[in-house]
Amino acid sequence: MQFTKTIQEWFADKWGGSLELPDGWYGRPYDNQHALTSVHQLGDTLTVELDKKLVLRFEGLRAVTRSDHEIVFGPFEVLYFEAESIGDDRARHSKEYRSGTARLAIPPG
């Protein structure tokens, strides 16, 4: 499935959102707003880059759903998450998720 258009449209409409990974929020909920840098899909792999510092690479992604307040990625087979630390472009960390969903959300209301 092609999900890039859905993602681009949500970001065009909302500009950005707070990131929630399968194990919880990345930062404080609704504090950080992450903007889309790029999105591309090749075969079964979808890569979403945010703020030129965060990369979400989904393999086996089955759905991307959007609403007024969020865009949800999942379920998926694997999510590889990579992040550059704020203020230190050399410090990187990564994590792998084998289940769950990820989402970007804006405060309701």
C-alpha positions, 0 to 999 in steps of 0.5 A, spaced: 500 500 500 502 507 498 501 511 504 505 517 502 500 521 500 496 520 506 502 522 511 503 528 506 496 531 506 496 530 514 502 534 515 500 539 510 494 540 514 496 540 521 504 542 520 506 537 525 505 533 532 507 530 538 510 523 537 508 517 541 511 510 540 509 503 542 512 504 549 510 511 550 511 519 548 517 521 545 518 527 550 512 530 553 505 529 550 504 535 546 510 539 548 514 537 542 511 538 535 515 534 530 515 537 522 515 532 516 522 532 513 521 527 508 517 520 507 518 515 502 516 508 501 519 502 497 516 496 497 514 494 504 518 499 507 516 506 509 521 511 512 518 517 515 523 523 517 521 528 522 525 534 524 531 532 520 533 528 526 528 523 527 527 517 523 521 512 523 522 506 518 516 501 518 517 494 515 510 490 514 506 496 515 499 495 514 495 501 515 496 509 516 489 512 518 488 520 520 483 524 523 483 531 525 487 530 531 492 524 529 495 520 524 496 513 526 501 508 523 500 501 525 499 495 525 506 493 523 511 488 523 517 492 525 519 499 527 526 501 527 526 508 530 533 512 530 534 519 533 539 524 534 539 528 540 537 535 541 543 539 541 548 534 539 548 532 532 553 526 533 549 523 539 544 517 536 540 512 539 535 507 536 530 502 538 526 496 535 519 495 536 516 488 534 508 490 535 504 496 537 502 502 533 506 509 533 502 516 532 503 523 531 498 527 535 496 534 536 492 536 542 484 535 541 480 542 541 
